[in-house]
Amino acid sequence: MQPPFSANRIFFAGLAAASAAAMSLPHEAVAADRTSYILFEPGSDSVSMSGSTEDLRRARALRAGRESLLFFRQDGAAYVIRDPATLRAARALFEPQETLGSQQSQLGSQQSALGARQAALGAEQARLGARQANATPREQEELGRQQEELGRRQDELGRQQDALGRQQDALGREQDRLARIAQDKLHALIGDAMRRGLAQRVD
């Protein structure tokens, strides 16, 4: 058994095609179990998912070209939904997470830029340290002052990194909350689609 993925935005390529006959399950069964799902974006290699790599492999094989598709597994059986209205509603459930993900990406870029500045300062500190080893007492005093200034700048960058890290932690907690909400609503949406005969059983 492959390890599960959490509900995140993941990008894949090289998708294939297939389909199968229709069958439905009661909504109560869907709600009682945490359904594994793969939701493909239309015209894109992007997916929202909570399931195993085997689920992803199977869903890829069932996708026709780059169509929007919802694959899910419930009680050992696999299904797909191709109904446009249901798929639009499913994708809308994950839009708040996408927005938050963009914010996290921006923070990550800021953290990366700060990290590059910290690395550059670290290299300068190492260079000064090498010079101090063979410097005269007066030179060592001047180099020491430069080291202290570099240390203060490193401390300030460290405080900025800490602040960004706290923001990332807060966004991560909000992502978890939004993921739980989206998955609960998706399970209800799946249950409704199955009652209406919009799900096709594929195994």
N, C-alpha and C positions, 0 to 999 in steps of 0.2 A: 504494500500500500504506500503510495506516495504521500509526503507530508502535505497538509492543507495550506492553501494561500488565504490570507485575510482579504477583506473587501477593499481593494486598492485599485488605482489606475495602473494597468500594465499594458505594454505594447508588444505586439507580435506580428509576424509576417508569414506569407506562404499559406493561405487558407484554401481548403477544398470544398466539395459539395456533396449533398445527398438529402433525402427526406424519407418519411415513413407515415404509417396510418394513424388515425386519431383514436384517442382513448382518454377518459377522465378519471380523476380521483376525488373523493369528498374533500371539501375545504378543511374540515377538522383535522385530517391527516397531515395536510401541509402545515397547518399552524402548530401542530404538536411536535413536529420535528424540524430542526434547523436545516432547511433545504439548501443543498449545494447548487450554485448557479454560475453561469457564464453569460454575460450580456455584451454582445458585440455592438459597437457603434456602426452606423451605416456609412459605407464608403471609406472606412478607416480600419486600421489594424489595432485600434484601441479597444480594451475590454474593461468592464467592471466585473469582479469575480470574487467568489468565496467557495473554494473547492480544491480538488486535487489536480495534479498535473495530468492524470488520466482523464478527469472530467474535461480539462482544456483540450486534450488531444481529441477526444470524441466530439466535442463541440466544433472544433475546427473542421473535422471531416464532414460534419453535417451542414456546414455553412456553404451556401451557393454564392460563389464570387465574394463580394464584399457587402453582402446584404446585412441588414440589421437582423439579429437573431437572439432569442433568449433560450438557452439550454439550461435545464435543471434536472436534478436527480432527487427522487423522493422514494423512500422505502425500497431501495434497490432497483427501481425502475427509472429510466431516463426519458425525458420529454423535451420537445422544442415548441416554441411559440413564435409564429411569424405574423400574427395579426398586427397591422400597422398601429392602430390606436393603442393597443396594449403595450407595444414596444415604445411608443412615444411616452406613455405614462411611466413606464419603467425607467427610461433614460432620465426623465425629469426628477425622479427620486434622488439621483446621484449628483444633480447640478450643484447643490450646496457644498458637497465634498470637493467638487472640481474647483469651485471658487476658492475654498480654503486651501486646496492644494497649490493653487497659483501663489497665494500669500506665502505658503511654506517654501515654495521654490525661490521667491524673491528674498526671503530671509536667508535661505541657503546660499544664495549668490553673495549676499552681504557678508556672511560668515566666511565664505571662501576668500573674498577680497581681504578681509581682516587677517585671515590666516596667512595670506601671501605677504602682507605687510609685517606680520610677526616673524615670518621666516626671514625676510630681508633684514629686519633689525637683529635677529639672532645671528645671521651671517656677519653683520657689521660688528656685533659684540665679540664674536669669535676672532675676527680680524684684529680688533683692538687688543684682545687678550694675547694674541701671538706677538704683537708689537711690544706689549708690556714686558714680556719675558726677557728681552734684550735691551730695554730702554734705560736711559739714565734716570736718576731719582727725579729730576725735574720733569722729564718726559713722562715718567710713570705717574706723576701727580696730575699732569694734564690729561693723560689717557684715562686716569681714574675718574676725572670729572666727566669726560665724554661717556665713560661706561655708566656712570650714575644717570646721566641724561637719557641714555638709551634704555636704561632700566625703568625710568619713570614712564617713558613712552610705551615700553612693553606692558607695564602695569595698566596704563590707560587702555591699551588695546585689549588687554585681558578683561577689564571691566566691561568694555563694549561687547566682547564675546560672551561674557556671562549674561548680559542683558538680552542679547539675541537668543541665547540658549534657553532662557526663561520664556521668551516669547514662543520659541519653537515647542517647548514643553506644553504651553497653554494651547497652542494650535493643535498639537497632537492629541491632547485630551478632548478637544472639541471635535476632531476628526473621528475619534472613537465613538463619541456620543452620536454624531450624525450618521455614522455607519450603522449603529444599532437601530436608529430610527428608520433609515432607508431599508434595512433588511426586513424589519418588521412589516413595513408597508409593502415591500416587494412580495413577501409571503402572502399577504392578504390579496394583492393583485393577482398572484399566481392562482390562488384558490378561486377567485372570481372567474378568471379565464378558463379554468378547468371545468367549473360548473357550466360555463357557456359552450363547452366543447371546442375551445380554441387551441388546446394543447394536443400535440401529436406524440404518441408514444413511439420511441425509437429503439427499444429493446424488450 
